[in-house]
Amino acid sequence: MNTATVNDGERRGKTGKVSPEPALWGLVGNTPLIPLDASPVFPRPSPSLFLKALFILRDGIARGELPDKRLLDASSGNTAIAYAMLGAAAGIGVTVCVPRNASAERQALLDAYGAEVVLTDPLEGSDGAIREARRLAARRPDRFWYADQYNHPANPRAHYVTTAEELWRQTGGRITHLVAGLGTTGTLMGTGRRLTELNARIEVVAVQPDGPFHGLEGLKHLDTAIVPGIYDPALVDWTEFVATEDAEDAVRRLARETGVFAGWSTGAALVAAERILTARDRPRPAATALVVVIAPDSGARYLSEYRRLREEDAS
C-alpha cells in the first residue's frame, strides 16, 4: 500500500508533482448549526457529506491513483454529487453507480458536473450500485480507482476529525444525543466515536428504515442489506426504525412550521429525535436534552418527489 501523505492544500499525482488544491476544496466544512425555532429541540447541521468525499479524494491523490485514474464509487446520490463537484474543480474524472430511482434533481446535478453515471436496478437499492461498482473495478483496474466509501476508513475518519469537533464546539459541549441515518454509516461512526470520547454519556442513535422496501434514499435496512465494513454496532446505543410515510410527514411539517425543507432521510432522523424527547422510558429528561440531528441533504434534491406525493394526496 502506498503510504504517501499530502498536506492540506496540496495534491500529488503519480508524477510526484505537487499542486495546490482547488479553492473550492478549502470551503468544505465548518457548517453552522441551524436552530429550528418552532421546534427548538432540533438544532441540526447543514449537509456535511462533502467532508468524507473530500477526505476520500485526498486519499486517492496521496496513493498516486488520482487524477490519473477515474474515481469510481457507488452512492445513493449525495456523495456522488460531492465527488462530482469536487472532482470537477480538481480535474479528476468521476464515475458513479447510482440506483435508477434516485431523484431527478440528483441525476441532473451529476450530469451538470460532468460525472459519468451508471444507473442500476432500483429494486436492488444501494446494494445494486455497490455490486456494479465492484464489477467495474474488477474489470477495469487500469481505468478506475474504486473509492468504496462503504468500507473506506477515510469516511468515518472525516467525521471523527471534523464533524464531531464542530458539533462539540457549536453546542458548547452540551450535546446529549447524536441522531443520524445509516447509509454508509460513516457519519454516525466517526462523529459518534469522537463525541463519546469527549463525553461518554452522549447517546448515539442510529436511524434505519422499518423494512427492506422503503423510500428513504440513502438509508439502509441493515438486516437485509450489505452491511458496510466500517459499521461498528457496539458504538450505537439504540436504533430507531422509521416508516417512509412518517419521514415524509416530518419533512412536510418541518417545511410548513419552520421554513426549512429537508430530505426524506433527514425527516426519518427528526422522527427519531421526536421519539427520544417524548418517550417516558428514557433516562434523561427532555428539558435537559440537546439533540443534534444530522441532515445529509436539503429538500431541494427531492422537489420532484415532493410534487409527486402532493399529486398522489390530491387524487
Residue pairs with C-beta under 8 A, 6 or more apart in sequence:
1 63
2 62
2 63
2 64
4 12
4 62
4 63
4 64
5 62
6 12
6 18
6 58
6 61
6 62
8 21
9 20
9 21
9 26
10 18
10 19
10 20
10 21
11 18
11 19
11 20
11 21
11 58
11 61
11 90
12 18
12 19
12 61
12 62
12 64
13 61
13 64
13 66
13 67
13 68
14 64
14 65
14 68
21 90
22 86
22 89
22 90
23 89
24 85
24 86
24 89
25 54
25 86
25 89
25 90
28 50
28 51
28 54
28 86
29 48
29 50
29 51
29 162
29 166
30 166
31 45
31 46
31 47
31 48
31 166
32 45
32 46
32 170
33 43
33 44
33 45
33 167
33 170
33 171
33 292
34 43
34 44
34 45
34 46
34 260
35 42
35 43
36 42
36 43
36 44
36 254
36 258
36 260
37 258
38 257
38 258
39 254
39 257
39 258
41 273
41 277
41 286
41 289
41 290
41 291
42 270
42 273
42 291
42 293
43 171
43 290
43 291
43 292
43 293
44 266
44 292
44 293
44 294
44 295
45 163
45 166
45 167
45 170
45 292
45 294
45 295
46 295
47 78
47 295
47 296
47 297
47 298
48 159
48 162
48 163
48 187
48 294
48 296
49 78
49 79
49 82
49 187
49 296
49 297
50 82
50 85
50 86
51 158
51 159
51 162
51 163
52 79
52 82
52 149
52 154
52 155
52 158
52 159
52 184
52 186
52 187
53 79
53 82
53 83
53 86
54 82
54 86
54 158
55 154
55 155
55 157
55 158
56 71
56 73
56 83
56 147
56 149
56 152
56 154
56 155
56 158
57 66
57 71
57 83
57 86
57 87
57 90
57 92
58 154
59 152
59 154
60 66
60 71
60 92
60 145
60 147
61 67
63 145
65 145
66 92
66 145
67 90
67 91
67 92
67 93
69 93
69 142
69 143
69 144
69 145
70 92
70 93
70 94
70 95
70 116
70 143
70 144
70 145
71 83
71 87
71 92
71 93
71 94
71 95
71 144
71 145
71 147
72 95
72 96
72 97
72 133
72 136
72 137
72 144
72 145
72 146
72 147
73 79
73 80
73 83
73 96
73 97
73 133
73 146
73 147
73 148
73 149
74 96
74 97
74 98
74 126
74 129
74 130
74 132
74 133
74 149
74 150
75 83
75 96
75 97
75 98
75 126
75 129
75 149
76 98
76 99
76 102
76 125
76 126
76 129
76 183
76 217
76 218
77 98
77 102
77 103
77 106
77 107
77 110
77 217
77 218
77 301
78 106
78 218
78 296
78 297
78 301
79 149
79 184
80 94
80 96
80 98
80 106
80 110
80 115
80 117
81 106
81 109
81 110
81 113
83 94
83 96
83 115
83 147
84 94
84 96
84 109
84 110
84 113
84 114
84 115
85 113
86 92
87 93
87 94
87 113
87 115
88 94
88 113
88 114
93 116
94 113
94 114
94 115
94 116
95 115
95 116
95 117
95 118
95 136
95 144
96 110
96 115
96 116
96 117
96 118
97 118
97 119
97 120
97 129
97 130
97 132
97 133
97 136
98 106
98 107
98 110
98 117
98 118
98 119
98 120
98 129
99 119
99 120
99 121
99 122
99 124
99 125
99 126
99 128
99 129
99 217
100 119
100 120
100 121
100 122
101 122
101 217
102 119
102 217
103 217
103 301
103 302
103 303
103 304
103 305
104 304
105 300
105 301
105 302
105 303
105 304
106 301
107 117
109 301
110 117
111 117
118 132
118 133
118 136
120 128
120 129
120 131
120 132
121 128
122 128
124 131
125 220
125 225
126 183
126 218
126 220
126 225
127 225
127 226
130 150
130 226
133 146
133 148
134 146
136 144
136 146
137 144
137 146
149 155
149 184
149 186
150 184
150 185
150 226
150 228
150 229
150 230
151 228
151 229
151 230
152 230
153 230
155 184
155 186
155 189
155 190
155 230
156 185
156 186
156 187
156 189
156 190
156 193
156 230
157 190
158 186
158 190
159 186
159 187
159 189
159 190
159 191
159 194
160 190
160 191
160 193
160 194
161 190
161 194
163 187
163 190
163 191
163 294
164 190
164 191
164 192
164 193
164 194
164 195
164 198
165 194
167 175
167 178
167 191
167 195
167 292
168 175
168 194
168 195
168 198
171 290
171 292
173 198
173 199
174 290
175 195
175 199
175 202
175 290
175 292
176 201
176 202
176 203
176 284
176 288
176 289
176 290
176 291
177 202
177 203
177 204
177 205
177 273
177 276
177 289
177 290
177 291
177 292
178 188
178 191
178 192
178 195
178 202
178 203
178 204
178 205
178 292
178 294
179 205
179 207
179 240
179 269
179 272
179 273
179 276
179 291
179 292
179 293
179 294
180 187
180 188
180 191
180 192
180 205
180 206
180 207
180 269
180 293
180 294
180 296
181 188
181 206
181 207
181 208
181 216
181 218
181 219
181 265
181 266
181 268
181 269
181 294
181 296
182 188
182 206
182 207
182 208
182 219
182 220
182 222
182 231
182 239
183 218
183 219
183 220
183 265
183 296
184 228
184 230
185 206
185 220
185 228
185 230
185 231
186 228
186 230
187 294
187 296
188 204
188 206
188 235
188 236
188 294
189 230
189 231
189 232
189 235
191 294
192 202
192 204
192 235
192 236
193 232
193 235
195 202
195 204
196 202
196 204
196 235
203 237
203 238
203 284
204 235
204 236
204 237
205 236
205 237
205 238
205 239
205 240
205 272
205 276
206 236
206 238
206 239
206 240
207 219
207 239
207 240
207 241
207 242
207 265
207 268
207 269
207 271
207 272
208 219
208 220
208 221
208 222
208 239
208 240
208 241
208 242
209 216
209 219
209 220
209 221
209 241
209 242
209 243
209 244
209 268
210 221
210 241
210 242
210 243
211 221
212 221
212 223
212 224
212 225
214 221
214 243
214 244
215 244
215 248
215 264
216 242
216 244
216 247
216 264
216 265
216 268
217 263
217 264
217 265
218 265
218 296
218 297
219 265
219 268
220 226
220 227
220 228
222 231
240 271
240 272
240 275
242 268
242 271
242 272
244 264
246 267
246 268
246 271
247 264
247 265
247 267
247 268
247 270
247 271
248 264
248 267
248 309
249 267
250 267
250 268
250 270
250 271
250 274
251 261
251 262
251 263
251 264
251 266
251 267
251 270
251 299
251 302
251 306
254 260
254 261
254 262
254 267
254 270
255 261
255 262
255 299
261 298
261 299
261 300
261 306
262 270
262 295
262 297
262 298
262 299
263 295
263 296
263 297
263 298
263 299
263 301
263 302
264 302
264 305
265 296
265 297
266 293
266 294
266 295
266 296
266 297
269 293
269 294
269 295
270 293
272 293
273 291
273 293
276 282
276 286
276 289
276 291
277 286
277 289
277 291
278 286
299 306
